[in-house]
Amino acid sequence: MRIGVDVMGGDNAPDEILKGSFASLAKLEPGDALVLLGDEPIIRDAMRERRIQDPRIEIVHCSEVIGMDESPVEAVRSKPDSSINRAAKMAGPRHEQRLDAWISAGNTGACVAASQLYMRRLPNVVRPGIAVVVPTFAGPIVLIDVGANIDPKPVHLAQYGVMGDAYARGILGIGNPRVAIMNVGGEEAKGTDGMKLARELLRKSDNLNFIGFVEGRGVFDGEADVVVTDGVVGNVMLKLAEGLSAGIFKAIAREVLEIDPELAVRFEPVVKSIYSKHDYHEYGGAPLLGVNGCCLIAHGSSIARTIMNAVHRARQYAASGLNEIINQRLESIQEPAAS
């Protein structure tokens, strides 16, 4: 298995990305390769400092970097030697040293654009979507899309439901995932015409436990295992949940410390245990479902642990055969031909 890591992408690059990459070696098999894409002198200096001498590491020098605030499409076009572009090219189906999967904590839009340009879509996929695992009080759920498609058509949403179902089954091990569309309410009459059409498409899909609409609070109450939405709502929801959970834990710790410092010391392991179960770093990265390969997009603020877990998740995805399953199941959900 050949796993690529964009060393230059993310708020904490390259240091945390390299630390996580080196730590991930312990989870890789002897025959695997970890391909580090970025500034070669920086990578080699880090290896010398940490005395890393592992034959499984390969370095691909990239002379350009796509910044977090750059226009994705323009950056992909104007920076062909960027680490994101080079990784996507190497993950393409015809590359002689093909990557089985690649990971980046860099510019999300650029990762999506480069993946679609070089890796292409699976034959039956109309539009790829980013699927993220969201920890809730009832267990982890799959939320799709969280940023790849801000203005989806009904067929896109329907395909996201099927792709999210396949991911929940194949990677999270959920036997019969409940699939729902995010809406302002659960009633049949609510929502846009596009949501209602997507609902009807999902109802007709075979082998899918589709339960209809779900509203925001129902997501964290465990009413569904796969939640479908557009890229704007999904991204806002994800970041709102991250900020809220972090704020709640800080508020609890502060209140307990003010009331009883000794109790705070005893309570600390409990808080850490709960927080670890709701920490996005544990899930590594979010796959761009629907592309012909495996691209995992990690959080922009990824730390070493995030990248280490992302490498593990990428290897798991690449070995799962999930893309073949997704493509086969989407044969029945296609965009209507233009009249």
N, C-alpha and C positions, 0 to 999 in steps of 0.2 A: 504494500500500500504506500502511495506517495502523497503526503499531505503538505500543502504549501501554506506558509504564513506570511502575510504582509507585515513586515517589521516596522514600516514607516507610518502605518495608519493608527490613529487614535490620539486622544488627549495626553496619554502617558507614554507615547512612543518616543524613542525605541526601547528604552530601558525595561519597562514592565512587560512589553511584548516579548523581548528576548528572554527575560527571566522565566516567563510562562512557557515559552517554547522549550527552553532547556529542561524545565521541570517535567514537561510532557514526555520526554524521552523515556522516562520510567514506565509509561503506560503504553509505549509502542512495542511492536514485536521486533525481533532481531532482523527480519528481512524488510522492515519498513524503511522509508526515507522521509526525513523532515527537511523540506525545501524552504530555506529562508530567503525572502525576496526583499531587497533594499540596498542601502549603502554598504558595500562590501567591507571597507575599512572599519566602519562602526561595528559591524557584525563580528569581524575577526578580533577587534580589540576587546569586545565583550567576552568572546570565547577565551582569549588569553587571560583576562582578568579572573575568570571563573574556572580556569584550567579545564575547559571543556574540550575533550578530544574524542569525539564519537564519529565513527565512519558513516553513520546513518545521516549525518548532517550534510546537506548540499547548499551552496550559496549561489544565488542568481543576482548579480549586480544590477541595480536599477539606478539610473542617473537622475530620475525625476520623482517628485512627490506630489500627489493631489491633496490639497489642503481641505480641511473640514468645511470651510466656508466657500469653496469654489463652486461654480455652476457645474453640475455633474456632467451633462452632455458635452459642454465646451471643454471641460478638463480632460475627458476621455479622448476627445478628438485631438486636442492640442498637445497632450503629453503621452505619446505612445510608449515611452520607456519608463513610465511610472510603475510602481510596484503593483498597483491594482490592475493596470492593463496587462502587465506581463503575467500575472497570476491567472487572469481570466483566459488569456491566450493559451497558456500551458494546460489549462483545464478543458480546452476545446477538444472536440472528438478526433481531430486529425494531427494533433501535436505528437512528435516522435518521442518526447519525454513527458508524456501526459501526466498531469496531476489527477489523482482520484478525488481530491477535495482541496479546497483552499479556504482560508479564513482571513478576514480583515475587520479591524475595529475602526477603519477609516470612514471616509465620506460614503454614506449609505447609498445616495443616489448614483454616485460613480460606480459603486459595486454592482448595482442593478443594471446600469447602462452597459458597463463592460461585459457583464455576464450575458446579457441578451445579444450583444454584438458578436462576441467571440464563441460563447458556448452554445448559443441559440436555444430555442425553446424545444421541449419535447413535442413530437409531432401533433399530439391531440390537445396541447395546452394553448389557450388563446392569450392569456396574460399571466405571467408569474406573480406570486405573492409571497411576502415575508411572513413566516409562521413563527411566533415566539411562544415559549412555554411560560405561562404566568402562574406563579404559586398563589393559591387562594386558601382560605380557611378549610375548604373541603378537599383540597388536593390540587395538583397541577392541572391546568387546562391549556388548550392550544388556542391562541388568538391569531386570526389571519384575516386581513392584511394589516400590517403596522407601518406602512410607509412606501411600498413599491407602486401602488396604484391609488391615486387620490380621487379619481373620478371613474369608478368601475361601472361597467354595464351589468345587467342582470346575469348574463352568462358567465361573467368573471366571478361574481359572488357565488354562483352555483358551483363553479369549478373549485373555488376556494373551499367550499364545504366538503367536497369529495377529497381534495388533497389534504385538508386538515384531518379528516377522518383516517386516511391512510397513514398519516404521520403519527396520530395518537395511537393507532393500533401497532404500527411497526416499531416505533421508537419508545413510546411511553408504556406500551404493553397494556393499553386499555382494551378490553375485549369487545365491547359493543358501545362505542362512544356516542353520547347524545350530542347531536349537531343542531345548532340554532343560529339564527341571524339576529344580530344586535339591532334593537329597535327602541322607539320611545315607549313602547308598551307591548304586552304580550297578545293583545286583542287582534283578531284577524283583520279588522278594518283599518288599523293604524299602519303608518309607514308610507313611503313613496311608492309610486307605481312600479319602479324598478325593483324595490324590495319584495313587493308582492309577486312579481314575475319570477324573481330568483327563488322565492318560496315554492312556487308551483314546479319549477324545474327540479328542485331538490326533492320534492315529494314524489316525483316520478323516477328518481334515481334508485337503482337496485342496490340491495345490501347496504342501506344507509338508514341509521336510526335518527331520522330527522324529526325534531320536536316542535318546529315552528319558530316564533319570535321569542326573544328574551330581552329584558331591559337591564340596564347597568347594574343595579343592585343584585339582580338574580345571578350575575356572573360570579360574584364572590360568595353567594349563598350555595353555590354548587349545583345550579339548575341545569348546567350543560357542561360537556367535556370539550367541545369544539365550538368556538364562537366566531362567526363570520361578520366582517364589517369592512368599510372602506379604509384606505390608508390614512386619512386624516383622523377619523374617529379612533381608529386602532392605535395610532401613534400617541394621540393626546391621552387616551385612556391609560396606555402603558406608562407614560411618564408621570401622569397624575398618581397612579398607584404606587410607583417607586417613591415619589416625593412624600406621599401621605404615610406610607409604611415607615419610612425613615424618620419622619417627624413624630409619629406616634411612639416609636421606641425611645427616641430622645426625650420626649415629654414624660414618659413613664419613669425612665431612669432618673431624670431631674427631680420629679416629685417624690420618689422613694428616698432619694438621697437627702432631700430637705427634711422629710418627716423623720427618718431613722437611718443614719449612716451605717449602723451595724446591719440593719435589715438589707440595705442596698448591697452590701458585700455578699450576703447570703443569696440575694435575689439575682445577682449578676449572671451566674451560670444558666439560670432559667431564661433570662432575656437573650443571652447569646444563643441558646439552643433554638428558641423560637425564631430569632432573626435569621439564623442559618437556613431554616426551612423556607424562608420567604426572601432569600437573597438571590438576585438575578445572576450574580457571579457563579453560582453553583451550576447554572444551566449552560454556561459557555457562550453560545451564539445561536442566532436564529437562521434557519435555512431559507434560502430563496427557492421555494418550491415551484417546480414547473420548468426549470432550466435543464438542459441536457448535460448534467453533471452535478456537482455538489459545491455550492458556495454558502458558507456560513458567515453571517454578518454579526459581529460582536458589538457590544455596547461601546459607544465612543469613550467612555470613562473606564474601559476595561483595565484590570490590574493583572498581575501575573497569574493568579488563581483562575481568572476568567479565561485566559488564553489556554492554560493547561487543560481546563475542562472542555474548552471548545475543540481542541485537538482530539480529545477522546470522543466527543460527540460527532465530529466530522468523520472519524474512522468508523464509528458505529453506523452512521448514515450510509457511507460509501459501500459498506459490506452488506447492507440490508436488502439491496435489490428493490428499494422503494420506488425508484423512478419508473421501473418497468411496470410496477403495480399501478402507479398513478396514471401512466399513459394508457394502460389497458382500460382502467375504470372510466376514463374521460371520453371514451369513444362515443358514448351516448349523450354527452352534454357538449354540444358544439354551437358556435355562433350561427344564427340563421343566414342562409345565403341571400345576397342582395337581389331584390326583385327587379 
